[in-house]
């Protein structure tokens, strides 16, 4: 009788551990999903102050966390809950990162190495 109880406890603990591991894997995979409106080239950050809520600064960074473009928006408050605003920020980010990379590449190709 003791062997049956011990075996049952071992089996139940194994089942609970494996189900817990699957739950944590699912939770991790849902955290790693990125929204469809995000860019794979970088990210943007909006800065604003309470004293001037209609003046916001949007900072665009590449994936290496380098600031590639900065834009100030005056006269209106950006509602980042709207899909249209997110898509516009994504397009601006993509264009800014591409322009920054092209400028960096052209500057590197114009360098003359002397000995």
C-alpha positions as CSV (number, residue, x, y, z in Angstrom):
1,X,0.0,0.0,0.0
2,X,2.9,2.4,0.8
3,X,4.5,1.7,-2.6
4,X,1.2,2.6,-4.4
5,X,0.9,5.9,-2.4
6,X,4.6,6.8,-3.0
7,X,4.3,6.0,-6.7
8,X,1.1,8.1,-7.0
9,X,2.7,11.0,-5.2
10,X,5.7,10.8,-7.5
11,X,3.5,10.7,-10.6
12,X,1.4,13.6,-9.5
13,X,4.4,15.7,-8.6
14,X,5.9,15.0,-12.0
15,X,2.7,16.0,-13.8
16,X,2.4,19.2,-11.8
17,X,6.0,20.2,-12.5
18,X,5.6,19.6,-16.3
19,X,2.4,21.6,-16.4
20,X,4.1,24.4,-14.5
21,X,7.0,24.4,-16.9
22,X,4.6,24.6,-19.9
23,X,2.7,27.5,-18.2
24,X,5.9,29.5,-17.8
25,X,7.0,28.8,-21.4
26,X,3.6,30.1,-22.6
27,X,3.9,33.2,-20.4
28,X,7.4,33.9,-21.7
29,X,6.4,33.5,-25.3
30,X,3.5,35.9,-24.9
31,X,5.9,38.5,-23.3
32,X,8.3,38.2,-26.2
33,X,5.7,38.9,-28.9
34,X,6.0,42.3,-30.3
35,X,3.0,44.3,-31.5
36,X,2.4,44.6,-35.3
37,X,2.9,48.3,-35.3
38,X,6.5,48.2,-34.0
39,X,9.5,48.5,-36.2
40,X,12.3,46.0,-36.4
41,X,14.7,48.9,-37.1
42,X,14.4,50.6,-33.7
43,X,12.0,52.3,-31.3
44,X,10.7,55.7,-30.4
45,X,10.2,57.6,-27.1
46,X,7.9,60.5,-26.4
47,X,9.0,63.1,-23.9
48,X,6.6,65.8,-22.5
49,X,6.2,67.9,-19.5
50,X,3.3,68.9,-17.3
51,X,4.0,72.6,-17.7
52,X,3.8,72.4,-21.5
53,X,1.6,69.4,-22.4
54,X,1.1,70.5,-26.0
55,X,4.8,70.4,-26.7
56,X,6.2,66.9,-27.1
57,X,9.6,65.7,-28.2
58,X,9.7,62.4,-30.1
59,X,13.1,60.6,-30.0
60,X,13.9,57.9,-32.5
61,X,16.5,55.3,-31.7
62,X,18.0,52.4,-33.7
63,X,18.4,48.9,-32.2
64,X,21.8,49.9,-30.9
65,X,20.1,52.6,-28.7
66,X,21.7,55.4,-30.7
67,X,19.6,58.5,-31.2
68,X,19.1,58.9,-34.9
69,X,16.4,61.6,-35.1
70,X,14.6,64.0,-32.8
71,X,11.4,65.8,-33.6
72,X,9.3,68.3,-31.6
73,X,5.6,68.4,-32.0
74,X,3.9,71.6,-30.9
75,X,0.2,72.6,-30.7
76,X,-1.3,69.1,-30.2
77,X,-1.0,66.1,-27.9
78,X,0.0,62.8,-29.5
79,X,-2.5,60.1,-28.6
80,X,-0.3,57.0,-28.8
81,X,-3.4,54.8,-28.2
82,X,-4.5,55.6,-31.8
83,X,-3.3,53.2,-34.4
84,X,-2.8,56.0,-37.0
85,X,-0.4,57.8,-34.7
86,X,1.6,54.6,-34.1
87,X,1.8,53.8,-37.8
88,X,3.0,57.4,-38.5
89,X,5.7,57.1,-35.8
90,X,6.7,53.7,-37.2
91,X,7.1,55.2,-40.7
92,X,9.1,58.2,-39.4
93,X,11.3,55.8,-37.4
94,X,12.0,53.6,-40.5
95,X,12.8,56.6,-42.7
96,X,15.0,58.1,-40.0
97,X,17.0,55.0,-39.4
98,X,17.5,54.4,-43.1
99,X,18.6,58.0,-43.6
100,X,21.0,57.8,-40.6
101,X,22.5,54.6,-41.9
102,X,23.0,56.1,-45.4
103,X,24.6,59.2,-43.9
104,X,26.9,57.1,-41.7
105,X,27.9,54.8,-44.7
106,X,28.7,57.8,-46.9
107,X,30.8,59.4,-44.2
108,X,32.7,56.2,-43.7
109,X,33.3,55.8,-47.4
110,X,34.6,59.4,-47.7
111,X,37.3,58.8,-45.0
112,X,40.8,58.7,-46.3
113,X,43.2,56.5,-44.5
114,X,46.8,57.8,-44.4
115,X,49.9,56.2,-43.0
